[in-house]
Amino acid sequence: MKQHRVWPKECWRFNVDVPASLGVRAGDTIHLGGQVALDTKGELRKPGDLLGQTVLTMEENERVLAAYGASLDDLVKLVVFYVDDGRDDGKGVVKEIEKRFKGANRPVLTLVPMNELAFPKMMVEIEGYAMRTPDGKAMGRQVVNAKDVGGAGGDFPMALRCGEMIYTGSVRAVDRSGKGLHSGNIVKQSELAMETINALLGQFGADLDDGVKINIYYVGKGSNKEEWRKAAEVRARYFDEPGPAATGIPVPRLHPEGVLTEIEVMAMLGTDGKRLPRSHVWPLNHWDWPIHLPYKHGLKCGNRIFVGGQVSMDRQATILHPNELVTQTKVSMENIAKVLAGFSANLDDVVKVNCFYVGGAGQETLMQSAQTRFSFYTPPGPCSTGVPLPSLAYDGMVTEIEVVAMA
């Protein structure tokens, strides 16, 4: 499928070569990689200033969109990874982002607090999706909210439909005032989040079986299979098999205190309100989870392919090459290629990649991950977001990579 990849010259750069893109347009969707507050020489601007970097990062998103003749009004989803240093529980970030939107069009929003990001004193990374018709016209949208459960804050909707795509922001166990519900109970919170998402989708005439991708963020130190298992079994009950592609990521904390999980979903529904046909891929001898789950490694609906988080693991859920970032990155990329091949697609059809890796704030670890990943693509590669974490779901697992392709 024809792609238009850009890295505008006025936008930020790394101080080493990474053959990636800041934006990729294919069909009616503009995919935005994680934007950060670096300058054109790779130097960090406003170090340690969360709100100042939020302004700069949103300006970078505007520049990438402008390269396509689009604007912030075309955004349908933003995901905000920000450093939670105790001075901002996300409300200040939301307010700063909200200032950038002057009209009625607002995207859905996911907020993910982090201990640190890829560079020391880097405070925020923001990625997103925008939609315009293939001939460049603005697209209509419909937005909805839940009755009793709150969203990320500000005047941002909890779910949005544009064309065949439905996006939810992150759904947590909070009420409309932002007060936490079922404090400390990840099972009850998972049930509430899944039921809320299903109700949001229902307002568009869809349900969870129209889901194509689910992302789960949960509070945990990783390396705890029982911690992961309890919530995984709850979420699984809400899908008929075969289910969507899935990625689950442990994070240091969520807000308010006592909230242990947040969940976001992408779904697809025909413009006539009918369920769209889809196909699934599970390559022969591919890795598996330690318990049976309804998710599939790859799902294709229309011209979009969603590949759930790929890791260096075998069919018995044993970690391969424990704690070896470069080798695990190669195995994860090879697994992505196998899933895509099941749809007669390849890595050059990838438009967006998200990489979660174990490591602190430092360019050396980031570049080990990024340069290994991008060696698998024909330059310039897709747009990308790279997020360091204290740990991943299992002991010895040091990277998880998910992609969206269009083919």
N, C-alpha and C positions, 0 to 999 in steps of 0.2 A: 504494500500500500504506500502511496506517495507520502513522503514526510518532508517537512520544512523545519530544519534544525538551525537554531541561532545561538550566538554568543555575542550580543551587541558590543561594539568596541568601547562604549562608554560605561559598560557594566564592570563589576568587580572581577578580579582574576586571582588565581593561585600564583605563588611565586615560582612554581615548577609547572612543567607541562602536563596537563591531564586532558586527553582527547575526548572531552565530554561536551555537552551542550547545556545552555541554561534554559532553553525552551525547545519543545518539539511539538509541532502541529501536525495532526493527521486527521482527516475527515473533519468532524465538527468540534474537535477537542484540542485545546492548547494545554500541554502538560508543562508545568513549571517545576524545575528542580529546586532544591533547598537554597533559598537566597540568604546571604549573610552580609555582615557589615565590613567586608574587606574593601580595599580600594583597588585601583587598576594595577597596582604593583604588588598586591597580595599582603598589604599591611592592614592590621585591624584598626578600624575607626571607633572612637569612643569606647575604649576598653573598659569593661566592667559596668557600663551604663546600659541597663536593660531597656529602659524606655527610649533612650537616644538611639540605640541600635535597632529597636523596633521600627522607629521612623525611617532609618536608613534602609532597612531590609524591605519595608513596604515600597520605598522608592525604587529599589532594584526590581521588585515585581512589576511595578508600573513600566519600567524601561523595557523589560522583556516583552510585556504585552504590547507595548507601542510598536515593537518590531513587526507585529502581526496586524497593526491597525486596530488593536483592541485596547480596552481600558479595564480598570478595576470593576466597572459595572458588569463586565462579562464573567467575573469570577463566580464559580458555583461552589467551590470548596477551598478552605485554607486549613492547613495543619501547622500548628505552631509548637515547636520544641523550644523551651526556654529554661534557663538556669534558675532554679528556685533556691535562692540564697537566704531565704527568710524575710526578705524585704518586700516581696510581692507574691501574693497567692494566685496571680493570674489576672486579677481584676484590672490592675493598671495597664497590663499588656492589651487586654480587650478594649479598654477605653482608648488607648493610643491607636490601635488598628481601626476602631470605629470612626475616628476622626477623618480617616482617609476616604470614607464613603459619604458622598453628598446627596445622592439620590435614594430612591426606594430599593434599588437592587443591593442585596447583601448576600454573601455566601454563607453556607453552613461552616461551623468552626469546630476544630478539635484542638484542645490544649493539652500538652504533655510536659509536665515538669521534669527537669533533669538535674543531675548533680553538676554536670559540666558538658560542654560541647567540644567541637573538634580542636579549637585553639584556646590557649589560656586567655581568660577574660572575655571570650566570645560568649554572649549572653542569649542569643536567639537565632533560630534558623526557621524560615517560613517557606513552605512549599504549597503548591495549589494546582487547581484545575480551572480552566475557563472554557466557555463554549460559545462559538459563533457558527453560523451556517458555513458550508464549504466555500460559498461565494462571498463570505465576509460580512454577512448581515447579522445584526443582533438577534438573539433567540428569546422567545418568551419563556417565562418560568412560573411555577406555582410553588408557594411555600406554605408549610404547616408547622404547628407546634403541638406539644402534648398538653393535656389539661392540668395534670397534677405534678408533673416532673419537669424540672428546669433544664435549661441548656447551658451553654458556655458563658452566657451573660451578654450584656449589651443588647442591642436591637438586632441580633442575628437569629435567623430561623433555626429550628432544630432539624428540619428536613426540607429538601428542595427537589423539584422535578424540572428537568430541562430536556426536551426531546425524549429519547428513550431512556435517559439516565435518571436515576433517583439517588441522591446523596443524603446521608444523615451526618450530622456532626456527632461528636462523642457524646454518648448518653451515659450519665452517672446516676447513682442513687441520691439525688438531691431534689428538694421541692422547689416550687417556683420562686421562693425567696432565697434559695441557695443553701438552705439548711440540709445537712446530711441525713440520710434515712438508713435504717438497719445498720448502724455503726458497727464496723468490725466483722460483719457477717457477709463474707464474699458469696455464699450460696444465695442468700436472699437478695443481695444486690445484683447478682447476675440474672436472677429471675426477673427482677424489676426492670433491668435494662433491656432484656430480650423482649419482654412483654410490651415495653414502651416503644421499642423500635418496630415491632410488628404492628402496633396501633398507628404509628406514624406512617408506615408504608400503606396501611389500610386506607388512610385518607386519600391516597392516590389510586385506590383500587388494586393495590398490590399486597403481597405478604412476604414473609421471610423466604419462602420457596422461590421468590423472584430474585433473591440475593445472589450476587455474583462474586462478592468479596466481603469478608469480615475481618476486621482488625480488632484484636483484644489487647488492651494494656491492663496489667494487673500489678498490684504492689507485691513485691517479693524480692528476695535476695537471689532467686534462681537456685539451681542445684537442689531443689526440693520437689521430688516427683509427686508426693502426696498433695502438696500445696497446689500444684498445677492440676492434678487429676480431679479434685473436688469441683472446681469451677468449670473445667472442661466438660465433665459429664452433664452438668446443668445446661450449659449452652447447647450441647449436642442434641438434647431432647427437643429443641425447637425447629429442627430441620428434618425434612424427609430426605432420604438418600436417593440419588447423589446430591450432596450439598455444594456450597460455594467453595472457592479457594479461601484459605485462612492463614493468618499470621498472628501469633501470640507473643507478646513482648513483656517481660518483667520490667517495671520501672521503680525508681526509689521511693516515690510517694505520689499521692494524688490529693486533691483538695475538695472539700474541707477534710480535716482530720477524721479518720474513721472510714472514709471512702476507699475501697480496695480495688475497684475495677471501673474501667470505662470502655465502651464498645462503640464502634462505628461500622456502618454497612453501606456498600454500594449495591443497588439493585437495578434491574433493567425490565422495562415493560413496554409493549408496543404502543404506539401513539393512538391505536384504536382500542386500547385497554386490554388487549389479549396477551397472554403469556407468550414470550418469545422462545423459539426453539433454541436449544443449547446442546453442546457436546462436552464430554469430560475426558481427561487423560490421567491414567496412572501407569507409568512405564513399568515394564516387566522388571521384577526384582528391585523396585525403587524402595527407598527407606519408608518406614512406617512409625506411627506413634505407639507408645506402650499399651494403649487401650484403643479399642475400636471407636473411630469417630466418623461422622458422615461426610466429612470434607474430602475433596479431591485435589490433587496437586495442581491440576490445570483445568480451567473452564473457559470455553469460548461461547460467546453470545454475540450474534451479528459479526462485526469485524473486530471485536475486542477480545483479547485473550488475557486472562488474569491467572498469574502463577503465584500460589501461596508461598510463604516463607520457606526457602530451601536451605538445608543445613547439611553438615557432613555427618551422616548417620546411616546405619544399615537397617535391614528389615526387622531386626530384633531390638531396635531403638538403642543400639550401642554407638557411642560417639567414635567416629573415625578421626585419627590424627589429633588427639586431644591437645588443646592449647596451642596449636600451630596455626596462626592466623592466615598466612599465605597459602598453605596447603588446603585448609578448610575453605578458603575463598575459592580456590580452583575447583574443589569438589562441588561446592554449591553452584558455581557457574556451569559446570558440566551437567549437574542435575537440571538446571533451568533449561539448558539446551535440549536435554532429553524430553522434557515436558513439551517444549515448543515443537519439537520434531513430530510429536503425536498429532499436531494440528497442521502438519506440513509447513511449519514456520521455522524461523531461525533467529539467532540473537540479533541480527540486523533489523528485525521487525520490532524489537523492543523500543518503546518510546519513553518509559519511565522506570527507574530502578531505585529502590530504597534498600540501604544496607545498614544493618544494626551490627555493631562489633564491640567486643570487650576491649576497653582501653581508656586511658585518660585523655586529658586535653593536651594534645601534642601532634605536630604535623607528621612526625615520623610514622606513628601508627596509622594515621589517616592515609598517608601516601602508600604504605604497604597494602592497605585494603584497596584503595582507589585504583592505583596503577595495575594491580593484579586483575581487578574486575574489568577495567577498560581495555586490557590487552586482548580480551575476547571479542571486541567489537571492531568493525571497520570504522576508522575515524571519519568524521567526529561521531562519538558515541551518543547514547541517549542522555536525557537530563537525569540528574541523580541527587539523592539526599543521603548523607552519611551521618549516623548518630552513634556516638560512643556510649556504652552502658557499663555499669559495674559488673554485670553478669548477665548471662542468658539462661534459658530454661533448665539446662542440665549442666552438671559439673564437666568441665572440659570443652564445652561448646563455646566458641568464641566469635562466630558470625552467623547471621541469618539474613538472607537476601530474597526480596520479592520483586516482581516486575509486572508491568503492564505492557502488552504488545498489541499492535494493530496490523491485521493481515487479511 
